[in-house]
Amino acid sequence: MKILITGGISGLGYSVAKELALKGHIVYIGVRTEEEETYLNEKLKREKLIMFPLVLDLTNDNYTIPNDIDILYLNASLGKGGSILEVNSNYLTDTFNVNILGNVNLIKKYLKNRKKGRIVLTSSLAGFLPLPYLYSYTYTKLSLYHLANTLRLECLYQGLDIEISTILPGAYYTGFNQVMIDNKDKSSFIYKDKALKMTKYQHILFNLLEKKDLTSFAKKISKEITKKHLKRIISLPYDQFMFTKLYLFVKWLLFI
């Protein structure tokens, strides 16, 4: 199969892309810049892997993708933090432009003149949890979850044979979370002391929760997205998925 995966230069995305390539699939990895393309080519050469970097900046609609892609795997995302009470509007705009608008535009390119296909969107369990100072990230991840559900209905209504799956990863150690919780808006910082304390607590929390083994995630996801039929929801690790379901159930019971 031919698979295009965005956000695959490192972390979970790269782990899944590597697993797919080792299984014999043709894998294109979307990168933002030519510098990232050079870096990835050198990385692939060192690891003796065959994958194909493809420059596509999700904030700029002026790019093309191969028209014979079997699976579009949307994994790219931007994480920026800050208090809702003072976060710079540019932070919200930047996050929305990449995580939502950029993904929607790529989906439109993929679906153009296509009757059949497969789309995998990476949301996050974080989208269902109230995480202070990380709203700009979590609201877009929850939006991607709803985007997948709505797109599935629209494709059905329009007679398109498009399978859609949503991946809900929990906390894995890739470095992304650490950058995100440190990357809080400091343009005003009215509540500077509170924000710094929250950053400290979040570092402790993620250090406790994050799974270090990316291999099991990569093997599971690569297997699921290339099966004959897609699951609508794929979530790992299982313990964090069940905790989130329990949280949502209790929340529903208490009507809060």
C-alpha positions as CSV (number, residue, x, y, z in Angstrom):
1,M,0.0,0.0,0.0
2,K,1.0,3.6,-0.5
3,I,0.8,5.7,2.6
4,L,1.3,9.4,3.2
5,I,1.9,10.3,6.9
6,T,2.3,13.8,8.1
7,G,4.2,14.6,11.3
8,G,6.4,11.5,10.7
9,I,9.9,13.0,11.1
10,S,10.2,11.8,14.7
11,G,8.2,10.4,17.7
12,L,5.2,8.2,17.3
13,G,4.7,9.2,13.6
14,Y,8.2,8.1,12.6
15,S,7.9,4.9,14.6
16,V,4.7,4.0,12.7
17,A,6.2,5.1,9.4
18,K,9.3,2.9,10.0
19,E,7.2,-0.1,10.9
20,L,5.1,0.3,7.7
21,A,8.2,0.6,5.6
22,L,9.7,-2.5,7.1
23,K,6.5,-4.4,6.2
24,G,7.0,-3.4,2.5
25,H,4.6,-0.5,2.2
26,I,5.6,2.6,0.2
27,V,5.7,5.4,2.8
28,Y,5.8,9.1,2.1
29,I,6.6,11.4,5.1
30,G,5.3,14.9,5.0
31,V,7.8,17.5,6.3
32,R,7.4,21.3,6.6
33,T,10.6,22.5,5.0
34,E,13.5,21.6,2.7
35,E,15.8,21.6,5.8
36,E,13.6,19.0,7.4
37,E,13.7,17.0,4.1
38,T,17.5,17.0,4.2
39,Y,17.6,16.0,7.8
40,L,15.1,13.1,7.2
41,N,17.0,11.9,4.2
42,E,20.2,11.7,6.2
43,K,18.3,9.9,9.0
44,L,16.9,7.4,6.6
45,K,20.3,6.8,5.1
46,R,21.9,6.1,8.5
47,E,19.1,3.7,9.4
48,K,19.1,2.1,5.9
49,L,15.4,2.7,5.5
50,I,13.5,3.4,2.3
51,M,10.9,6.1,2.7
52,F,10.2,9.3,0.7
53,P,10.1,12.7,2.3
54,L,7.6,15.1,0.8
55,V,7.7,18.8,1.5
56,L,4.2,20.0,2.4
57,D,3.6,22.9,4.8
58,L,0.2,22.5,6.2
59,T,0.0,26.3,6.8
60,N,0.5,26.9,3.1
61,D,-1.9,25.4,0.6
62,N,0.5,25.6,-2.3
63,Y,1.6,21.9,-2.4
64,T,0.6,18.8,-4.2
65,I,0.5,15.1,-3.1
66,P,0.7,11.9,-5.2
67,N,-2.7,11.0,-6.6
68,D,-2.3,7.2,-5.9
69,I,-2.1,7.4,-2.1
70,D,-4.1,4.5,-0.5
71,I,-4.0,5.8,3.1
72,L,-3.8,9.4,4.3
73,Y,-2.4,9.4,7.8
74,L,-2.8,12.8,9.5
75,N,-0.4,12.9,12.4
76,A,1.1,16.4,12.3
77,S,0.2,18.7,15.1
78,L,1.4,21.8,16.9
79,G,1.4,22.2,20.7
80,K,1.4,25.6,22.3
81,G,0.3,26.5,25.8
82,G,-0.8,29.4,27.9
83,S,-3.6,30.5,30.3
84,I,-7.0,31.0,28.6
85,L,-7.1,34.3,30.5
86,E,-4.1,35.8,28.8
87,V,-2.9,33.6,25.9
88,N,-1.9,35.5,22.9
89,S,-4.4,35.1,20.1
90,N,-1.6,34.2,17.7
91,Y,-1.0,31.1,19.7
92,L,-4.5,30.0,19.2
93,T,-4.4,30.9,15.5
94,D,-1.2,29.1,14.9
95,T,-2.4,25.9,16.6
96,F,-5.7,26.0,14.7
97,N,-4.1,26.6,11.4
98,V,-1.9,23.5,11.7
99,N,-4.1,21.1,13.7
100,I,-7.4,21.9,12.1
101,L,-7.3,24.0,8.9
102,G,-4.1,22.4,7.6
103,N,-5.5,18.9,8.1
104,V,-8.8,19.8,6.5
105,N,-7.1,21.3,3.4
106,L,-5.0,18.1,3.1
107,I,-8.1,16.0,3.3
108,K,-9.7,18.0,0.6
109,K,-6.7,17.5,-1.7
110,Y,-6.8,13.8,-1.0
111,L,-10.5,13.4,-1.6
112,K,-10.5,15.4,-4.8
113,N,-11.9,13.2,-7.7
114,R,-11.7,10.2,-5.4
115,K,-14.5,7.7,-4.7
116,K,-12.5,5.3,-2.5
117,G,-9.8,5.7,0.1
118,R,-8.8,5.6,3.7
119,I,-8.1,8.4,6.2
120,V,-6.5,8.1,9.6
121,L,-6.6,11.1,11.9
122,T,-4.6,11.4,15.1
123,S,-6.6,13.0,17.9
124,S,-5.6,12.5,21.5
125,L,-7.0,11.3,24.8
126,A,-5.9,14.8,26.1
127,G,-8.7,16.2,24.1
128,F,-11.2,14.8,26.5
129,L,-9.5,16.0,29.7
130,P,-9.3,19.4,31.2
131,L,-5.5,20.2,31.2
132,P,-4.8,23.8,32.5
133,Y,-2.6,26.0,30.3
134,L,-2.8,23.5,27.4
135,Y,-6.2,24.5,26.0
136,S,-5.0,25.6,22.6
137,Y,-3.7,22.0,22.0
138,T,-6.5,20.0,23.6
139,Y,-9.4,21.8,21.9
140,T,-8.0,21.2,18.5
141,K,-7.4,17.5,19.3
142,L,-11.0,17.2,20.4
143,S,-12.1,19.0,17.2
144,L,-10.2,16.4,15.1
145,Y,-12.2,13.7,16.9
146,H,-15.5,15.4,15.9
147,L,-14.1,16.1,12.4
148,A,-13.6,12.4,11.8
149,N,-17.1,11.5,13.0
150,T,-18.7,14.2,10.8
151,L,-16.6,13.5,7.8
152,R,-17.6,9.8,8.0
153,L,-21.3,10.8,7.8
154,E,-20.7,13.2,5.0
155,C,-18.8,10.6,2.9
156,L,-21.6,8.1,3.5
157,Y,-24.2,10.6,2.5
158,Q,-22.3,11.5,-0.6
159,G,-21.8,7.9,-1.7
160,L,-18.0,7.9,-1.1
161,D,-16.3,4.7,0.0
162,I,-14.0,6.4,2.4
163,E,-13.0,4.6,5.6
164,I,-12.1,6.8,8.5
165,S,-10.3,5.9,11.7
166,T,-9.4,8.1,14.7
167,I,-6.3,7.3,16.7
168,L,-6.4,8.4,20.3
169,P,-2.9,8.1,21.8
170,G,-2.3,8.6,25.4
171,A,1.0,9.9,26.9
172,Y,4.1,8.5,25.3
173,Y,7.6,9.8,25.8
174,T,8.7,11.5,22.5
175,G,9.7,14.9,23.8
176,F,6.6,16.6,22.3
177,N,4.8,16.9,25.7
178,Q,7.8,18.4,27.3
179,V,8.2,21.1,24.6
180,M,4.5,21.8,24.7
181,I,4.2,22.4,28.5
182,D,7.4,24.6,28.4
183,N,6.2,26.5,25.4
184,K,3.6,28.6,27.2
185,D,2.7,32.1,26.0
186,K,4.9,34.5,28.0
187,S,3.7,37.7,26.3
188,S,1.9,39.0,29.4
189,F,2.1,36.3,32.1
190,I,-0.1,38.1,34.6
191,Y,-0.3,34.8,36.4
192,K,3.4,34.0,36.0
193,D,3.9,32.3,39.3
194,K,0.8,30.1,38.9
195,A,1.9,29.2,35.3
196,L,5.4,28.2,36.4
197,K,4.0,26.1,39.2
198,M,1.6,24.4,36.7
199,T,4.5,23.7,34.4
200,K,6.4,22.0,37.2
201,Y,3.4,19.9,38.1
202,Q,2.8,18.9,34.5
203,H,6.4,17.8,34.0
204,I,6.0,15.5,37.1
205,L,2.6,14.2,35.8
206,F,3.9,13.4,32.3
207,N,7.1,11.8,33.7
208,L,4.8,9.5,35.7
209,L,2.4,8.7,32.9
210,E,4.4,8.6,29.7
211,K,5.1,5.2,28.2
212,K,8.7,4.8,27.0
213,D,8.1,1.9,24.5
214,L,7.0,3.3,21.1
215,T,7.5,-0.1,19.4
216,S,4.3,-1.7,20.6
217,F,2.3,1.4,19.6
218,A,3.9,1.4,16.1
219,K,3.3,-2.4,15.6
220,K,-0.3,-2.1,16.7
221,I,-1.1,1.0,14.6
222,S,0.7,-0.2,11.5
223,K,-1.3,-3.5,11.7
224,E,-4.7,-1.8,12.3
225,I,-4.5,0.8,9.5
226,T,-3.6,-1.8,6.9
227,K,-6.2,-4.3,7.8
228,K,-9.1,-5.1,5.3
229,H,-11.4,-2.9,7.4
230,L,-10.5,0.0,9.6
231,K,-11.6,0.3,13.2
232,R,-13.3,3.6,13.9
233,I,-11.3,4.2,17.1
234,I,-7.8,3.0,18.0
235,S,-6.5,4.0,21.4
236,L,-3.3,3.1,23.2
237,P,-2.1,2.6,25.9
238,Y,-5.1,0.7,27.1
239,D,-4.9,1.7,30.8
240,Q,-5.0,5.4,29.9
241,F,-7.8,4.8,27.5
242,M,-9.9,3.1,30.2
243,F,-9.1,5.9,32.7
244,T,-10.4,8.5,30.2
245,K,-13.6,6.5,29.6
246,L,-14.1,6.2,33.4
247,Y,-13.6,10.0,33.8
248,L,-16.1,10.7,31.0
249,F,-18.6,8.3,32.5
250,V,-18.3,9.8,36.0
251,K,-18.6,13.3,34.5
252,W,-21.8,12.2,32.7
253,L,-23.2,10.8,35.9
254,L,-22.6,14.0,37.7
255,F,-23.7,16.2,34.8
256,I,-20.6,18.4,35.0
